[in-house]
Amino acid sequence: MTIPTITLNSGRTIPQLGLGVFKVDPADTERVVTEAFELGYRHIDTAAIYGNEEGVGRAIAASGIPRSELFITTKQWITEQETAKTRPAIEASLEKLGLERVDLYLIHWPAPRNDRYVEAWHSLAEFAEDGLAVSIGVSNFLVPQLQRIIEETGTVPAVNQIELHPALQQREAADFSRQNGIAVEAWGPLGQGRYDLAAEKPIADAAAAHERTPAQVVLRWHIQQGNIVFPKSTRRERLAENLRLFDFELSAEEMAAITGLERDARGGSHPNDVN
């Protein structure tokens, strides 16, 4: 099985499917990531605030997988956006991960009331130049925030990681990102259990037609749109299930019907409210 890759504006390729470890117990993270590696995952998405970078690092160290085959993402928390704190923050993450560099480093939230995200973005550009991060990007940025960092620094993010699932598609942010060469990463790609995918008729119909689960159908919907996804699971069978996305294809009609489920149903926080 080959997982498709997307080429970022940094030139680095990223597997379109990975594993997210948000809310994975730090004590269980090494096992989960190890099992993911055994199944064929090579893309892991973590963050400083998750508290489980050490577990990811232990799994990487024990895996024996060449570093060049792995794509590791972590994120800077909002309390570390001040210039004096940015380098110690990435260095702490690298130490926990046991890495000399990450493949992608993100500003986790813009925290607009603090008004330090441009300052932080300048620092991330330095980290890319210094080789601490191969690619740099942002998470939870809306169009005005994207416009501002691009205009004030001249550096375009490689990705924008946003909450995105059938009931919340953030089309303005997603469209602006794609139009400016910024890859879209979808967090919470299955809606984080806040609504029943099987109860949504377009999803249920496609699942029946392709003999797949509703989750597989929604993840395939993401893949066909060009989104990068990293669904979280701690169960080996579900990790394996989430990999089975590349031997079926949704029709244009199925894609359109699932896209029609948009209803601005945000499950996480609004980007302007996390400060």
Residue pairs with C-beta under 8 A, 6 or more apart in sequence:
1 40
1 243
1 246
2 246
3 15
3 16
3 17
3 40
3 41
3 42
3 43
3 243
3 246
4 15
4 16
4 17
4 223
4 246
5 13
5 14
5 15
5 16
6 13
6 14
6 16
6 183
6 226
6 228
7 13
8 14
8 135
8 158
8 159
8 183
9 156
9 158
9 181
9 182
9 183
10 128
10 134
10 135
10 136
10 158
12 71
12 103
12 104
12 134
12 135
12 158
14 43
14 71
14 103
14 104
14 135
14 159
14 183
14 228
15 41
15 42
15 43
15 71
16 223
16 227
16 228
16 229
17 41
17 43
17 219
17 223
17 228
17 229
17 230
17 242
17 243
17 245
18 41
18 42
18 43
18 44
18 45
18 71
18 73
18 228
18 229
18 230
19 32
19 33
19 36
19 41
19 43
19 44
19 45
19 230
19 231
19 232
19 233
19 239
20 45
20 46
20 187
20 230
20 231
20 232
21 29
21 32
21 33
21 44
21 45
21 46
21 50
21 52
21 55
21 56
21 232
22 45
22 47
22 50
22 187
22 232
23 50
23 232
24 32
24 50
24 52
24 55
24 232
24 234
25 52
25 234
26 51
26 52
26 54
26 55
27 55
28 55
28 234
29 52
29 54
29 55
29 56
29 59
30 55
30 56
30 58
30 59
30 62
31 59
32 55
32 233
32 234
32 239
33 44
33 55
33 56
33 59
33 60
34 59
34 62
34 63
35 236
35 239
36 44
36 239
37 59
37 63
37 65
39 236
39 239
39 240
39 243
40 243
41 239
41 243
42 65
42 69
42 70
42 71
43 70
43 71
43 72
43 73
43 230
44 56
44 60
44 70
44 71
44 72
44 73
44 230
45 73
45 185
45 230
46 52
46 53
46 56
46 72
46 73
46 74
46 75
46 97
47 53
47 74
47 75
47 77
47 106
47 108
48 74
48 75
48 76
48 77
48 80
48 89
48 92
48 93
48 108
49 75
49 77
49 108
53 74
53 93
53 96
53 97
54 96
54 97
56 72
56 97
57 96
57 97
57 98
57 99
58 98
60 70
60 72
60 97
60 98
60 99
61 98
67 99
70 103
71 103
71 104
72 97
72 99
72 102
72 103
72 104
73 102
73 103
73 104
73 105
73 106
74 93
74 97
74 102
74 104
74 105
74 106
75 105
75 106
75 107
75 108
75 139
76 86
76 89
76 90
76 105
76 106
76 107
76 108
76 120
76 124
77 89
77 108
78 108
78 109
78 111
78 114
78 274
78 275
79 85
80 86
80 88
80 89
80 120
81 107
81 111
81 114
81 116
81 117
81 119
81 120
82 116
82 119
82 120
83 119
83 120
83 122
83 123
86 120
86 123
86 124
86 127
87 123
87 127
90 102
90 105
90 127
90 132
90 133
91 132
93 102
93 105
94 100
94 101
94 102
94 132
100 131
100 132
101 131
101 132
101 133
101 134
102 132
102 133
102 134
103 133
103 134
103 135
104 133
104 134
104 135
104 136
104 137
104 158
104 159
105 124
105 127
105 132
105 133
105 135
105 136
105 137
106 136
106 137
106 138
106 139
106 159
106 161
107 117
107 120
107 121
107 124
107 137
107 138
107 139
107 141
108 139
108 140
109 139
109 140
109 271
109 274
109 275
110 117
110 138
110 140
110 141
110 142
110 145
110 271
110 272
111 117
111 274
111 275
112 145
112 271
112 272
112 275
113 272
113 275
114 275
117 138
117 141
117 145
117 149
118 148
118 149
118 152
118 153
121 138
121 149
121 153
121 155
122 153
124 133
124 136
125 136
125 153
125 155
127 133
127 136
128 134
128 135
128 136
135 158
135 159
136 155
136 157
136 158
137 157
137 158
137 159
137 160
137 161
137 182
137 183
137 185
138 145
138 146
138 149
138 157
138 159
138 160
138 161
139 160
139 161
139 162
139 185
139 187
140 161
140 162
140 163
140 271
140 274
141 149
141 157
141 160
141 162
141 173
141 271
142 172
142 173
142 271
142 272
143 172
143 173
143 176
145 271
146 157
146 160
146 173
146 176
146 177
146 180
146 182
147 176
149 155
149 157
150 156
150 157
150 180
156 180
156 181
156 182
157 182
158 182
158 183
159 182
159 183
159 184
159 185
159 228
160 173
160 174
160 177
160 182
160 183
160 184
160 185
161 185
161 186
161 187
162 170
162 173
162 174
162 184
162 185
162 186
162 187
163 170
163 186
163 187
163 188
163 266
163 267
163 268
164 170
164 174
164 184
164 186
164 187
164 188
164 189
164 222
164 227
165 186
165 188
165 189
165 190
165 191
165 192
165 218
165 267
166 191
166 197
166 200
166 203
166 218
166 221
166 258
166 259
166 261
166 262
167 191
167 195
167 261
167 262
167 263
167 264
167 265
168 191
168 262
168 263
168 264
168 265
168 266
168 267
169 259
169 262
171 262
174 184
176 182
177 183
177 184
178 184
178 226
183 226
183 228
184 226
184 227
184 228
185 227
185 228
185 229
185 230
186 222
186 227
186 228
186 229
187 230
187 268
188 267
188 268
189 218
189 219
189 222
189 227
189 229
189 230
189 231
190 197
190 215
190 218
190 219
190 231
191 197
191 218
191 265
191 267
192 267
192 268
194 265
194 267
195 265
197 203
197 214
197 215
197 217
197 218
198 204
198 207
198 214
200 214
200 258
200 261
201 257
202 254
202 257
202 258
202 260
202 261
203 214
203 217
203 218
203 258
203 261
204 214
205 254
205 257
206 212
206 217
206 250
206 254
206 257
206 258
207 213
207 214
207 216
207 217
209 254
210 216
210 217
210 248
210 250
212 220
212 244
212 248
213 241
215 231
215 241
215 242
216 241
216 242
216 244
216 245
217 250
217 254
217 258
218 258
219 229
219 231
219 242
219 245
220 245
220 248
220 249
220 250
221 250
221 255
221 258
221 259
222 229
223 229
223 245
223 246
224 249
224 250
224 255
225 255
231 242
233 239
233 242
250 258
